[in-house]
């Protein structure tokens, strides 16, 4: 089954404790991206990757890091999480940028206390 | 910068009736893509319908159709014969190149 898998689905952590949210897709997609969803703001793009070893900032990259060492994986790293990073996070992938449907993961609800 | 506006934070519709969700966007580009995504309580993002800006014809997917007015930069979603399962948050989205911009969403309730 074609899918994007995020883990964990829920995470509560403390300020400053490094964490990683994993994202994996099994569709051999080139394009992957991370979004955060906040009430009244919709989804905002954090980082995106056009292919292996190619990543770039989206609209709200501060406080986040990503890597794309393999085509299927695109982890999101919070080196020192802060309460303002409490949000719902989505990973998405598509065959290439823009032309076709983006497949979304199930979302990760992150709470930073 | 591109922006997407959904002016209706919440809407409701009676089961079997028709409802239209509004979306406007701002861009200086001529060739781009527009989407409507549905997010039910499960949080899953589900593509409802997609429109290429260079196509004059409005996209249709079963009970879902759009009214794409390129000059007015308007992209509304019409849901016909509304069903209880249509209750969800609906996001309008714009894509050009690496820019993928979502609107703030409209929460749709379907009344039995």
Backbone of each chain as ProteinMPNN parsed JSONL, in Angstrom:
{"seq_chain_A": "XXXXXXXXXXXXXXXXXXXXXXXXXXXXXXXXXXXXXXXXXXXXXXXXXXXXXXXXXXXXXXXXXXXXXXXXXXXXXXXXXXXXXXXXXXXXXXXXXXXXXXXXXXXXXXXXX", "coords_chain_A": {"N_chain_A": [[0.849, -1.192, 0.0], [0.58, 2.179, -0.908], [2.057, 4.707, 0.93], [2.712, 7.301, 3.388], [4.586, 7.353, 6.222], [4.619, 8.454, 9.467], [6.305, 8.875, 12.553], [6.686, 9.607, 16.042], [3.051, 9.351, 16.571], [2.006, 10.85, 18.579], [3.55, 13.064, 20.869], [4.968, 14.154, 23.831], [7.117, 16.434, 25.244], [9.92, 17.981, 26.95], [11.073, 21.352, 27.28], [13.933, 22.071, 25.399], [14.894, 19.475, 25.088], [16.259, 17.426, 22.776], [14.66, 16.167, 19.841], [13.431, 13.837, 17.377], [11.342, 13.51, 14.613], [10.213, 10.995, 12.625], [9.9, 10.283, 9.11], [8.739, 8.419, 6.458], [8.477, 7.236, 3.123], [7.008, 5.033, 0.705], [6.894, 5.168, -2.022], [8.758, 5.897, -3.838], [9.07, 8.595, -4.237], [10.294, 11.775, -5.291], [10.025, 14.299, -4.156], [9.726, 15.689, -0.958], [8.279, 17.012, 2.044], [7.859, 19.061, 5.0], [5.334, 20.192, 7.223], [3.758, 22.442, 9.513], [0.804, 22.615, 11.411], [-1.367, 24.973, 12.602], [-4.021, 26.369, 14.549], [-6.217, 28.476, 12.744], [-4.227, 29.266, 11.041], [-3.715, 27.44, 9.101], [-1.763, 25.115, 7.172], [1.698, 25.385, 7.29], [4.699, 25.567, 5.498], [7.69, 23.998, 6.469], [10.267, 22.836, 5.842], [11.584, 21.6, 2.752], [12.373, 19.01, 0.341], [13.919, 18.36, -2.661], [15.209, 16.182, -3.659], [17.479, 13.455, -2.899], [19.865, 14.563, -0.587], [19.295, 17.181, -1.168], [17.947, 19.903, 0.175], [15.767, 22.513, 1.384], [14.745, 25.669, 2.81], [11.444, 26.326, 3.99], [8.605, 28.289, 4.707], [8.637, 28.65, 7.491], [11.202, 27.934, 8.937], [12.753, 28.257, 11.244], [14.313, 26.942, 14.083], [14.169, 24.309, 13.377], [15.541, 21.35, 11.832], [16.452, 19.345, 8.995], [17.12, 16.307, 7.167], [18.163, 14.497, 4.25], [19.142, 11.754, 3.499], [18.527, 9.382, 2.354], [16.309, 8.399, -0.239], [13.752, 7.64, 0.596], [13.389, 8.528, 3.225], [12.845, 11.26, 5.472], [13.595, 12.884, 7.964], [12.51, 15.054, 10.633], [14.067, 17.318, 12.71], [14.235, 18.607, 15.941], [16.319, 20.5, 17.59], [16.477, 21.911, 20.005], [13.769, 22.035, 21.446], [11.029, 24.332, 21.866], [8.24, 25.809, 23.679], [6.688, 27.204, 21.765], [6.801, 25.628, 19.578], [4.959, 23.716, 19.848], [2.59, 21.908, 18.2], [0.775, 20.565, 15.357], [2.199, 18.313, 13.218], [2.968, 17.586, 9.834], [4.192, 15.342, 7.436], [4.855, 15.161, 3.959], [4.74, 13.742, 0.655], [5.496, 13.72, -2.851], [5.444, 12.692, -6.285], [6.822, 14.366, -8.036], [7.487, 17.871, -7.827], [4.591, 19.681, -7.354], [2.986, 18.881, -9.644], [1.345, 16.71, -9.25], [-0.747, 14.862, -6.968], [-0.114, 15.366, -3.516], [0.938, 13.179, -1.027], [0.056, 12.678, 2.267], [1.374, 12.134, 5.56], [0.197, 10.672, 8.683], [0.226, 12.57, 10.599], [1.759, 14.229, 13.417], [1.282, 14.914, 16.683], [2.69, 17.264, 18.596], [3.697, 18.253, 21.782], [5.266, 20.66, 23.664], [6.534, 21.224, 26.765]], "CA_chain_A": [[0.0, 0.0, 0.0], [1.32, 3.428, -0.985], [1.791, 5.509, 2.112], [3.721, 8.079, 4.087], [4.497, 6.935, 7.619], [5.261, 9.328, 10.441], [6.362, 8.42, 13.931], [5.466, 9.046, 16.63], [1.806, 10.076, 16.311], [1.864, 11.802, 19.68], [4.791, 13.217, 21.622], [5.058, 15.23, 24.819], [8.512, 16.545, 25.642], [10.24, 19.172, 27.742], [11.866, 22.371, 26.595], [15.365, 21.847, 25.277], [15.285, 18.073, 24.88], [16.286, 17.149, 21.337], [13.784, 15.101, 19.384], [13.339, 13.594, 15.938], [10.115, 12.914, 14.079], [10.608, 10.304, 11.404], [8.973, 10.26, 7.984], [9.191, 7.491, 5.434], [7.49, 6.982, 2.058], [7.335, 3.819, -0.054], [6.421, 5.394, -3.398], [9.901, 6.366, -4.624], [8.851, 9.999, -4.574], [11.459, 12.649, -5.192], [9.766, 15.498, -3.372], [9.16, 15.513, 0.378], [8.222, 18.281, 2.758], [7.298, 19.094, 6.345], [4.445, 21.302, 7.523], [3.126, 22.5, 10.808], [-0.567, 23.097, 11.33], [-1.802, 25.699, 13.789], [-5.389, 26.893, 14.368], [-6.341, 29.771, 12.102], [-3.094, 29.534, 10.142], [-3.588, 26.387, 8.109], [-0.48, 24.419, 7.173], [2.809, 26.212, 6.827], [5.812, 24.704, 5.113], [8.884, 24.18, 7.297], [11.379, 22.507, 4.96], [11.256, 20.674, 1.695], [13.524, 18.371, -0.292], [13.636, 18.006, -4.055], [15.78, 14.86, -3.89], [18.487, 13.1, -1.902], [20.888, 15.567, -0.281], [18.85, 18.517, -1.602], [16.895, 20.413, 1.052], [15.7, 23.98, 1.405], [13.827, 26.212, 3.799], [10.11, 26.775, 3.624], [8.195, 29.575, 5.271], [8.863, 28.749, 8.934], [12.247, 26.951, 9.221], [13.529, 28.531, 12.453], [14.197, 25.966, 15.161], [14.055, 22.965, 12.819], [16.528, 20.843, 10.893], [16.031, 18.152, 8.267], [18.164, 15.679, 6.362], [17.616, 13.577, 3.236], [20.263, 10.878, 3.129], [17.95, 8.343, 1.503], [15.132, 8.923, -0.938], [12.51, 7.327, 1.274], [13.306, 9.08, 4.584], [13.018, 12.715, 5.587], [13.31, 13.178, 9.368], [12.458, 16.431, 11.139], [14.812, 17.358, 13.958], [14.147, 19.804, 16.781], [17.528, 20.402, 18.423], [16.157, 22.447, 21.328], [12.357, 22.419, 21.303], [10.463, 25.353, 22.75], [6.772, 25.704, 23.71], [6.039, 27.721, 20.552], [6.828, 24.588, 18.556], [3.81, 22.851, 20.062], [1.825, 22.007, 16.965], [0.509, 19.328, 14.628], [3.173, 18.274, 12.136], [2.699, 16.669, 8.735], [5.144, 15.074, 6.376], [4.165, 14.88, 2.704], [5.618, 13.43, -0.473], [4.861, 13.654, -4.164], [6.349, 12.154, -7.305], [7.666, 15.524, -8.276], [6.894, 19.049, -7.211], [3.483, 20.473, -7.864], [2.132, 18.424, -10.739], [0.43, 15.639, -8.87], [-1.195, 14.821, -5.585], [0.808, 15.153, -2.409], [0.467, 12.196, -0.05], [0.387, 13.14, 3.608], [1.419, 11.22, 6.682], [-0.945, 10.719, 9.594], [0.38, 13.704, 11.504], [2.376, 14.048, 14.735], [0.869, 15.96, 17.631], [3.818, 17.52, 19.489], [3.496, 19.207, 22.87], [6.512, 20.994, 24.359], [6.162, 21.875, 28.04]], "C_chain_A": [[0.882, 1.238, 0.0], [1.014, 4.284, 0.232], [3.012, 6.295, 2.564], [3.533, 7.785, 5.579], [5.294, 7.877, 8.499], [5.249, 8.654, 11.803], [7.151, 9.403, 14.792], [4.226, 9.844, 16.227], [1.566, 11.141, 17.378], [3.187, 11.852, 20.444], [4.661, 14.404, 22.557], [6.508, 15.259, 25.285], [8.716, 17.823, 26.443], [11.122, 20.107, 26.932], [13.331, 21.994, 26.591], [15.797, 20.42, 25.016], [15.139, 17.707, 23.405], [15.346, 16.007, 20.967], [13.8, 15.009, 17.86], [11.997, 12.969, 15.625], [10.485, 12.276, 12.745], [9.495, 10.344, 10.365], [9.548, 9.339, 6.921], [8.089, 7.283, 4.409], [7.967, 5.803, 1.212], [6.952, 3.942, -1.531], [7.537, 5.88, -4.324], [9.729, 7.824, -5.082], [10.128, 10.802, -4.415], [11.235, 13.777, -4.181], [9.136, 15.146, -2.039], [9.205, 16.848, 1.106], [7.614, 18.089, 4.14], [6.472, 20.359, 6.514], [4.097, 21.275, 9.004], [1.744, 23.122, 10.645], [-0.959, 23.721, 12.659], [-3.174, 26.309, 13.525], [-5.379, 28.288, 13.766], [-5.236, 30.123, 11.126], [-2.969, 28.5, 9.036], [-2.262, 25.652, 8.266], [0.578, 25.358, 6.617], [4.03, 25.312, 6.597], [7.054, 25.033, 5.931], [10.144, 24.001, 6.449], [10.852, 21.614, 3.847], [12.54, 20.12, 1.092], [13.131, 17.93, -1.693], [14.187, 16.628, -4.406], [16.819, 14.591, -2.816], [19.552, 14.189, -1.812], [20.524, 16.968, -0.754], [17.682, 18.945, -0.717], [16.914, 21.93, 1.03], [14.616, 24.424, 2.369], [12.48, 26.552, 3.186], [9.82, 28.114, 4.274], [8.546, 29.754, 6.74], [9.952, 27.777, 9.385], [12.952, 27.112, 10.569], [13.241, 27.493, 13.53], [14.106, 24.528, 14.684], [15.259, 22.637, 11.935], [15.941, 19.63, 10.199], [17.261, 17.543, 7.613], [17.497, 14.74, 5.364], [18.773, 12.733, 2.713], [19.794, 9.737, 2.228], [16.673, 8.912, 0.901], [13.864, 8.73, -0.122], [12.331, 8.05, 2.602], [13.602, 10.575, 4.626], [12.689, 13.112, 7.024], [13.322, 14.674, 9.671], [13.083, 16.439, 12.519], [14.585, 18.691, 14.659], [15.284, 19.706, 17.791], [17.242, 20.858, 19.857], [14.715, 22.954, 21.309], [11.933, 23.479, 22.317], [8.941, 25.254, 22.693], [6.092, 26.23, 22.452], [6.132, 26.755, 19.372], [5.775, 23.509, 18.823], [2.868, 23.013, 18.885], [1.51, 20.607, 16.45], [1.401, 19.345, 13.387], [2.789, 17.216, 11.105], [3.915, 16.568, 7.823], [4.345, 14.762, 5.115], [5.183, 14.524, 1.636], [4.809, 13.464, -1.761], [5.917, 13.233, -5.186], [7.346, 13.215, -7.754], [6.895, 16.739, -7.821], [5.717, 19.576, -8.005], [2.526, 19.79, -8.801], [1.109, 17.385, -10.325], [0.097, 15.748, -7.394], [-0.033, 14.662, -4.629], [0.165, 14.159, -1.444], [0.959, 12.641, 1.328], [0.491, 11.986, 4.587], [0.249, 11.458, 7.61], [-0.887, 11.888, 10.565], [1.014, 13.303, 12.826], [1.968, 15.218, 15.602], [1.985, 16.111, 18.642], [3.422, 18.567, 20.521], [4.829, 19.405, 23.572], [6.148, 21.773, 25.622], [7.389, 22.484, 28.715]], "O_chain_A": [[1.814, 1.348, 0.797], [-0.148, 4.555, 0.532], [4.152, 6.012, 2.194], [2.44, 7.955, 6.119], [6.494, 8.07, 8.3], [4.301, 7.952, 12.157], [8.152, 9.966, 14.348], [4.345, 10.9, 15.608], [0.995, 12.197, 17.104], [3.851, 10.834, 20.639], [4.296, 15.506, 22.147], [7.062, 14.231, 25.675], [7.804, 18.636, 26.591], [11.826, 19.686, 26.014], [13.904, 21.646, 27.622], [16.973, 20.181, 24.745], [14.034, 17.684, 22.863], [15.246, 15.011, 21.683], [14.134, 15.965, 17.16], [11.567, 12.021, 16.283], [11.005, 12.942, 11.85], [8.312, 10.427, 10.696], [10.709, 9.469, 6.535], [6.916, 7.166, 4.762], [9.167, 5.6, 1.026], [6.715, 2.938, -2.203], [7.277, 6.236, -5.474], [10.18, 8.217, -6.158], [10.937, 10.545, -3.523], [12.148, 14.156, -3.446], [8.152, 14.409, -1.976], [10.05, 17.699, 0.828], [6.946, 17.091, 4.412], [6.832, 21.434, 6.035], [4.137, 20.23, 9.655], [1.548, 24.036, 9.844], [-0.892, 23.079, 13.707], [-3.463, 26.721, 12.401], [-4.64, 29.168, 14.208], [-5.295, 31.156, 10.459], [-2.175, 28.686, 8.115], [-1.709, 25.579, 9.363], [0.372, 26.031, 5.608], [4.336, 24.426, 7.396], [7.426, 26.198, 6.07], [10.977, 24.903, 6.355], [9.817, 20.962, 3.984], [13.63, 20.659, 1.287], [12.143, 17.221, -1.885], [13.703, 15.978, -5.332], [17.016, 15.412, -1.921], [20.066, 14.667, -2.823], [21.374, 17.859, -0.739], [16.574, 18.423, -0.837], [17.925, 22.554, 0.707], [13.7, 23.67, 2.7], [12.381, 26.997, 2.042], [10.7, 28.969, 4.373], [8.735, 30.881, 7.197], [9.655, 26.864, 10.155], [13.671, 26.21, 10.999], [12.087, 27.203, 13.847], [13.98, 23.615, 15.5], [15.901, 23.524, 11.373], [15.052, 18.964, 10.73], [18.31, 18.18, 7.518], [16.395, 14.248, 5.607], [19.303, 12.974, 1.628], [20.569, 9.198, 1.438], [16.042, 9.799, 1.476], [12.981, 9.588, -0.152], [11.198, 8.175, 3.067], [14.476, 11.08, 3.921], [11.602, 13.63, 7.279], [14.048, 15.448, 9.047], [12.689, 15.67, 13.395], [14.721, 19.758, 14.06], [15.217, 18.92, 18.736], [17.72, 20.245, 20.811], [14.471, 24.153, 21.172], [12.407, 23.516, 23.452], [8.401, 24.672, 21.752], [5.015, 25.75, 22.099], [5.604, 27.032, 18.295], [5.708, 22.51, 18.107], [2.402, 24.115, 18.599], [1.924, 19.604, 17.031], [1.356, 20.29, 12.6], [2.351, 16.117, 11.443], [4.564, 17.56, 7.492], [3.273, 14.162, 5.194], [6.338, 14.945, 1.696], [3.595, 13.263, -1.756], [7.117, 13.399, -4.971], [8.55, 12.973, -7.835], [5.725, 16.616, -7.458], [5.841, 19.88, -9.191], [1.333, 20.091, -8.765], [0.098, 17.21, -11.006], [0.601, 16.615, -6.68], [0.913, 13.92, -4.895], [-1.008, 14.288, -1.094], [2.138, 12.94, 1.513], [-0.214, 10.985, 4.461], [-0.588, 12.328, 7.368], [-1.856, 12.157, 11.275], [0.833, 12.181, 13.3], [2.27, 16.371, 15.295], [2.219, 15.216, 19.454], [2.885, 19.622, 20.186], [5.451, 18.443, 24.023], [5.535, 22.839, 25.556], [7.275, 23.07, 29.791]]}, "seq_chain_B": "XXXXXXXXXXXXXXXXXXXXXXXXXXXXXXXXXXXXXXXXXXXXXXXXXXXXXXXXXXXXXXXXXXXXXXXXXXXXXXXXXXXXXXXXXXXXXXXXXXXXXXXXXXXXXXXX", "coords_chain_B": {"N_chain_B": [[4.681, 37.788, -1.735], [2.952, 34.701, -2.059], [-0.452, 34.309, -1.093], [-3.192, 32.669, 0.521], [-6.6, 32.841, 1.029], [-9.29, 32.013, 3.074], [-12.367, 32.897, 3.716], [-14.393, 32.033, 5.324], [-14.555, 30.81, 8.358], [-16.123, 28.856, 9.553], [-18.751, 26.713, 8.489], [-22.053, 25.449, 7.84], [-24.2, 22.823, 6.699], [-27.202, 21.353, 5.543], [-27.888, 17.893, 5.503], [-27.84, 16.31, 2.333], [-28.141, 18.686, 1.002], [-26.648, 21.459, -0.861], [-23.462, 22.998, -0.676], [-21.162, 25.735, -0.721], [-17.781, 26.435, -0.551], [-15.535, 29.081, -0.025], [-12.601, 30.449, -1.585], [-9.843, 32.498, -2.033], [-6.932, 33.724, -3.676], [-3.598, 35.008, -3.965], [-1.405, 35.836, -6.466], [1.262, 36.36, -8.799], [1.86, 34.759, -10.8], [1.224, 32.788, -13.78], [0.839, 30.17, -14.374], [-0.032, 27.638, -12.474], [-0.99, 25.52, -9.676], [-3.962, 24.503, -8.045], [-5.599, 23.347, -5.112], [-7.999, 21.454, -3.209], [-8.136, 20.256, 0.011], [-9.272, 17.827, 2.32], [-9.755, 17.458, 5.772], [-10.614, 15.226, 7.987], [-11.826, 14.368, 11.343], [-9.948, 12.406, 11.979], [-7.535, 13.471, 11.307], [-6.166, 12.966, 8.988], [-4.934, 14.089, 5.867], [-6.664, 14.578, 2.982], [-6.8, 14.528, -0.464], [-9.135, 16.331, -2.284], [-9.813, 17.608, -4.701], [-8.305, 18.897, -7.67], [-6.862, 21.516, -9.586], [-5.528, 22.68, -12.593], [-4.06, 25.714, -13.463], [-3.856, 26.499, -16.101], [-5.875, 25.302, -17.401], [-9.047, 25.836, -18.691], [-11.425, 24.581, -18.121], [-13.505, 23.721, -15.414], [-12.618, 21.654, -12.679], [-13.952, 18.468, -11.712], [-15.063, 16.066, -9.398], [-16.927, 13.547, -8.85], [-19.266, 14.267, -6.431], [-18.103, 16.649, -5.921], [-17.103, 19.803, -7.032], [-15.435, 22.532, -8.676], [-15.362, 26.113, -8.893], [-13.529, 27.891, -10.812], [-12.111, 30.911, -11.161], [-9.988, 32.547, -12.864], [-9.103, 35.172, -13.431], [-10.216, 36.607, -11.382], [-8.956, 35.398, -9.334], [-10.042, 33.321, -7.793], [-11.289, 30.395, -6.216], [-13.521, 28.356, -5.638], [-15.178, 25.727, -3.819], [-17.666, 23.409, -4.481], [-19.936, 21.371, -2.893], [-22.091, 18.899, -3.543], [-25.253, 17.327, -2.718], [-24.764, 16.822, 0.094], [-23.165, 14.806, 2.547], [-23.058, 13.065, 5.724], [-20.483, 12.212, 6.174], [-18.981, 14.143, 4.969], [-18.364, 16.082, 6.73], [-15.84, 18.012, 8.024], [-12.59, 19.635, 8.217], [-11.74, 21.883, 5.707], [-9.224, 22.641, 3.446], [-7.912, 25.053, 1.299], [-5.435, 25.186, -1.208], [-2.461, 26.424, -2.741], [-0.097, 26.006, -5.34], [3.04, 26.693, -6.679], [5.973, 26.04, -8.253], [8.363, 25.644, -5.736], [6.77, 26.662, -3.829], [4.252, 26.044, -1.668], [1.265, 26.793, -0.538], [-1.096, 27.049, 2.019], [-4.505, 27.795, 2.842], [-6.267, 29.125, 5.767], [-8.307, 27.391, 6.435], [-11.65, 25.974, 6.469], [-14.175, 25.024, 8.575], [-16.456, 22.542, 8.146], [-19.688, 21.649, 8.979], [-22.111, 19.068, 8.922], [-25.489, 18.772, 9.003], [-27.901, 16.541, 10.242]], "CA_chain_B": [[4.508, 36.381, -1.403], [1.611, 34.201, -2.331], [-1.318, 34.09, 0.058], [-4.468, 32.0, 0.265], [-7.578, 33.299, 2.007], [-10.591, 31.361, 3.18], [-13.044, 33.895, 4.535], [-15.446, 31.403, 6.141], [-13.934, 29.883, 9.302], [-17.04, 27.745, 9.815], [-19.989, 26.67, 7.714], [-22.862, 24.255, 8.072], [-25.1, 22.48, 5.593], [-28.128, 20.261, 5.842], [-27.641, 16.683, 4.728], [-28.431, 16.261, 0.994], [-28.123, 20.002, 0.371], [-25.409, 21.873, -1.522], [-22.73, 24.059, 0.021], [-20.0, 26.244, -1.456], [-16.71, 26.986, 0.281], [-14.832, 30.102, -0.793], [-11.139, 30.549, -1.491], [-9.189, 33.433, -2.944], [-5.477, 33.631, -3.559], [-2.881, 36.119, -4.576], [-0.194, 35.405, -7.142], [1.582, 37.047, -10.045], [2.178, 33.721, -11.76], [0.116, 32.464, -14.684], [0.698, 28.718, -14.494], [0.114, 27.119, -11.117], [-1.96, 24.495, -9.328], [-4.821, 24.768, -6.889], [-6.102, 22.105, -4.523], [-8.812, 21.411, -2.001], [-7.869, 19.096, 0.85], [-10.224, 17.57, 3.397], [-9.141, 16.884, 6.967], [-11.622, 14.764, 8.948], [-11.302, 14.288, 12.721], [-8.786, 11.511, 12.044], [-6.386, 14.336, 10.975], [-5.583, 12.622, 7.696], [-5.141, 15.065, 4.803], [-7.17, 13.837, 1.835], [-7.014, 15.379, -1.626], [-10.506, 16.307, -2.779], [-9.877, 17.997, -6.101], [-7.107, 19.599, -8.112], [-7.115, 22.306, -10.797], [-4.376, 23.333, -13.21], [-4.488, 27.072, -13.815], [-3.898, 26.708, -17.548], [-7.086, 24.662, -17.917], [-10.248, 26.645, -18.539], [-12.53, 23.776, -17.609], [-13.518, 23.489, -13.977], [-12.457, 20.258, -12.284], [-15.085, 17.819, -11.052], [-14.833, 14.722, -8.865], [-18.182, 13.044, -8.267], [-20.117, 15.321, -5.856], [-17.285, 17.829, -5.665], [-16.723, 20.558, -8.216], [-14.877, 23.839, -8.352], [-15.603, 27.255, -9.762], [-12.217, 28.521, -10.922], [-12.153, 32.197, -11.839], [-8.569, 32.9, -12.836], [-8.91, 36.627, -13.401], [-10.612, 37.053, -10.036], [-8.144, 34.621, -8.386], [-11.018, 32.701, -6.916], [-11.294, 28.944, -6.411], [-14.486, 27.867, -4.662], [-15.506, 24.296, -3.849], [-19.071, 23.112, -4.297], [-20.241, 20.0, -2.499], [-23.503, 18.605, -3.809], [-25.796, 16.167, -2.001], [-23.859, 16.683, 1.24], [-23.309, 13.618, 3.382], [-22.492, 13.231, 7.063], [-19.042, 11.984, 6.077], [-18.302, 15.318, 4.422], [-18.005, 16.958, 7.842], [-14.377, 18.033, 8.134], [-11.927, 20.903, 7.904], [-11.352, 21.932, 4.302], [-8.148, 23.583, 3.17], [-7.586, 25.429, -0.061], [-3.981, 25.288, -1.298], [-1.887, 26.92, -3.997], [1.267, 25.529, -5.565], [3.847, 27.102, -7.832], [7.363, 25.717, -7.938], [8.536, 25.09, -4.394], [5.836, 27.313, -2.916], [2.993, 25.346, -1.439], [0.649, 27.664, 0.468], [-2.437, 26.644, 2.417], [-5.362, 28.74, 3.531], [-6.471, 28.815, 7.191], [-9.278, 26.323, 6.593], [-13.072, 26.177, 6.764], [-14.729, 23.834, 9.234], [-17.8, 22.265, 7.638], [-20.562, 20.741, 9.729], [-23.245, 18.562, 8.151], [-26.582, 18.563, 9.943], [-28.796, 15.473, 9.777]], "C_chain_B": [[3.068, 35.963, -1.674], [0.836, 34.013, -1.039], [-2.596, 33.41, -0.392], [-5.418, 32.381, 1.392], [-8.844, 32.462, 1.925], [-11.382, 32.18, 4.189], [-14.112, 33.314, 5.455], [-14.794, 30.424, 7.112], [-14.808, 28.653, 9.562], [-18.254, 27.862, 8.906], [-20.753, 25.409, 8.103], [-23.819, 24.069, 6.903], [-26.0, 21.347, 6.042], [-27.771, 19.075, 4.949], [-28.472, 16.721, 3.44], [-28.479, 17.623, 0.287], [-26.749, 20.282, -0.24], [-24.774, 23.016, -0.753], [-21.523, 24.461, -0.812], [-19.023, 26.888, -0.489], [-15.856, 27.919, -0.57], [-13.324, 30.061, -0.561], [-10.672, 31.601, -2.486], [-7.694, 33.36, -2.687], [-4.845, 34.8, -4.276], [-1.6, 35.581, -5.202], [0.02, 36.255, -8.379], [1.927, 36.043, -11.138], [0.96, 33.41, -12.638], [-0.153, 30.963, -14.771], [0.984, 28.086, -13.144], [-0.961, 26.068, -10.883], [-2.737, 24.919, -8.077], [-5.431, 23.456, -6.415], [-7.129, 22.418, -3.435], [-8.488, 20.105, -1.291], [-8.919, 19.038, 1.949], [-9.466, 16.953, 4.564], [-10.25, 16.497, 7.949], [-11.028, 14.705, 10.341], [-10.107, 13.349, 12.875], [-7.471, 12.23, 11.763], [-5.76, 14.022, 9.62], [-5.906, 13.708, 6.675], [-5.496, 14.294, 3.532], [-7.405, 14.811, 0.689], [-8.437, 15.21, -2.14], [-10.538, 16.56, -4.281], [-8.691, 18.886, -6.427], [-7.422, 20.313, -9.429], [-5.802, 22.876, -11.313], [-4.818, 24.693, -13.735], [-4.612, 27.285, -15.316], [-5.135, 26.072, -18.183], [-8.304, 25.55, -17.639], [-11.369, 25.872, -17.835], [-12.395, 23.555, -16.115], [-13.427, 22.003, -13.673], [-13.691, 19.754, -11.544], [-14.668, 16.425, -10.615], [-16.098, 14.296, -8.144], [-19.02, 14.218, -7.728], [-19.386, 16.638, -5.632], [-16.93, 18.509, -6.986], [-16.187, 21.915, -7.778], [-15.394, 24.87, -9.336], [-14.308, 28.053, -9.76], [-12.355, 29.774, -11.767], [-10.747, 32.789, -11.792], [-8.352, 34.404, -12.704], [-9.219, 37.18, -12.013], [-9.794, 36.383, -8.957], [-9.039, 34.029, -7.303], [-11.13, 31.22, -7.257], [-12.235, 28.337, -5.383], [-14.81, 26.397, -4.896], [-16.991, 24.125, -3.59], [-19.238, 21.639, -3.977], [-21.746, 19.796, -2.674], [-23.939, 17.382, -3.012], [-24.931, 15.852, -0.773], [-24.201, 15.466, 2.089], [-22.64, 13.855, 4.73], [-20.978, 13.069, 7.044], [-18.268, 13.136, 5.466], [-17.883, 16.29, 5.525], [-16.504, 16.875, 8.097], [-13.896, 19.478, 8.06], [-11.489, 20.822, 6.455], [-10.314, 23.027, 4.099], [-8.015, 23.799, 1.67], [-6.066, 25.608, -0.116], [-3.566, 25.694, -2.7], [-0.478, 26.368, -4.122], [1.847, 26.112, -6.838], [5.298, 26.863, -7.471], [7.451, 25.126, -6.544], [7.56, 25.693, -3.398], [4.527, 26.553, -2.846], [2.333, 26.058, -0.261], [-0.775, 27.215, 0.73], [-3.204, 27.818, 3.009], [-5.591, 28.3, 4.972], [-7.514, 27.742, 7.45], [-10.689, 26.801, 6.867], [-13.595, 24.893, 7.391], [-16.172, 23.665, 8.791], [-18.506, 21.268, 8.547], [-21.724, 20.326, 8.833], [-24.335, 18.154, 9.134], [-27.545, 17.509, 9.416], [-30.234, 15.956, 9.642]], "O_chain_B": [[2.123, 36.741, -1.542], [1.394, 33.61, -0.019], [-3.027, 33.555, -1.536], [-5.078, 32.258, 2.569], [-9.393, 32.236, 0.846], [-11.089, 32.153, 5.384], [-14.674, 34.035, 6.279], [-14.503, 29.294, 6.719], [-14.299, 27.55, 9.765], [-18.72, 28.959, 8.596], [-20.186, 24.444, 8.617], [-24.193, 25.02, 6.217], [-25.598, 20.489, 6.827], [-27.4, 19.244, 3.788], [-29.641, 17.108, 3.448], [-28.819, 17.699, -0.894], [-25.827, 19.471, -0.153], [-25.467, 23.896, -0.242], [-20.936, 23.639, -1.516], [-19.386, 27.769, 0.291], [-15.498, 27.586, -1.7], [-12.848, 29.69, 0.512], [-11.071, 31.584, -3.651], [-7.255, 32.978, -1.602], [-5.476, 35.484, -5.082], [-0.8, 34.937, -4.523], [-0.929, 36.805, -8.939], [2.246, 36.425, -12.264], [-0.176, 33.727, -12.285], [-1.231, 30.538, -15.187], [2.139, 28.014, -12.724], [-1.747, 25.761, -11.779], [-2.217, 25.597, -7.191], [-5.738, 22.572, -7.214], [-7.124, 23.491, -2.833], [-8.547, 19.019, -1.868], [-9.389, 20.065, 2.439], [-8.647, 16.052, 4.385], [-10.767, 17.355, 8.665], [-9.838, 14.968, 10.51], [-9.332, 13.494, 13.82], [-6.401, 11.655, 11.961], [-4.895, 14.767, 9.16], [-7.035, 14.194, 6.627], [-4.72, 13.459, 3.067], [-8.122, 15.8, 0.844], [-8.89, 14.095, -2.398], [-11.19, 15.838, -5.035], [-8.143, 19.55, -5.547], [-8.148, 19.79, -10.275], [-5.048, 23.487, -10.556], [-5.856, 24.795, -14.389], [-5.374, 28.141, -15.765], [-5.408, 26.281, -19.365], [-8.55, 25.956, -16.503], [-12.148, 26.433, -17.064], [-11.315, 23.244, -15.613], [-14.077, 21.187, -14.327], [-14.376, 20.506, -10.851], [-14.008, 15.697, -11.356], [-16.314, 14.636, -6.981], [-19.439, 15.075, -8.506], [-19.986, 17.624, -5.204], [-16.508, 17.853, -7.938], [-16.448, 22.382, -6.669], [-15.806, 24.549, -10.451], [-14.027, 28.798, -8.821], [-12.679, 29.7, -12.952], [-10.362, 33.44, -10.82], [-7.497, 34.843, -11.935], [-8.559, 38.104, -11.537], [-9.907, 36.74, -7.784], [-8.828, 34.206, -6.103], [-11.075, 30.832, -8.424], [-11.779, 27.847, -4.349], [-14.728, 25.895, -6.017], [-17.518, 24.633, -2.6], [-18.744, 20.772, -4.697], [-22.556, 20.453, -2.021], [-23.129, 16.519, -2.673], [-24.429, 14.737, -0.631], [-25.368, 15.147, 2.314], [-21.777, 14.721, 4.869], [-20.272, 13.72, 7.813], [-17.037, 13.118, 5.444], [-17.124, 17.225, 5.268], [-15.967, 15.797, 8.354], [-14.679, 20.408, 7.868], [-10.933, 19.813, 6.023], [-10.494, 24.171, 4.517], [-8.007, 22.852, 0.884], [-5.473, 26.127, 0.83], [-4.214, 25.363, -3.693], [0.251, 26.272, -3.135], [1.252, 26.043, -7.914], [5.799, 27.419, -6.495], [6.699, 24.212, -6.204], [7.525, 25.279, -2.239], [3.797, 26.437, -3.83], [2.787, 25.941, 0.877], [-1.563, 27.024, -0.196], [-2.617, 28.721, 3.604], [-5.157, 27.216, 5.362], [-7.606, 27.23, 8.566], [-10.904, 27.88, 7.42], [-13.475, 23.813, 6.814], [-17.01, 24.534, 9.029], [-17.987, 20.191, 8.842], [-22.256, 21.139, 8.077], [-24.124, 17.295, 9.99], [-27.961, 17.577, 8.26], [-31.112, 15.182, 9.261]]}, "name": "protein", "num_of_chains": 2, "seq": "XXXXXXXXXXXXXXXXXXXXXXXXXXXXXXXXXXXXXXXXXXXXXXXXXXXXXXXXXXXXXXXXXXXXXXXXXXXXXXXXXXXXXXXXXXXXXXXXXXXXXXXXXXXXXXXXXXXXXXXXXXXXXXXXXXXXXXXXXXXXXXXXXXXXXXXXXXXXXXXXXXXXXXXXXXXXXXXXXXXXXXXXXXXXXXXXXXXXXXXXXXXXXXXXXXXXXXXXXXXXXXXXX"}
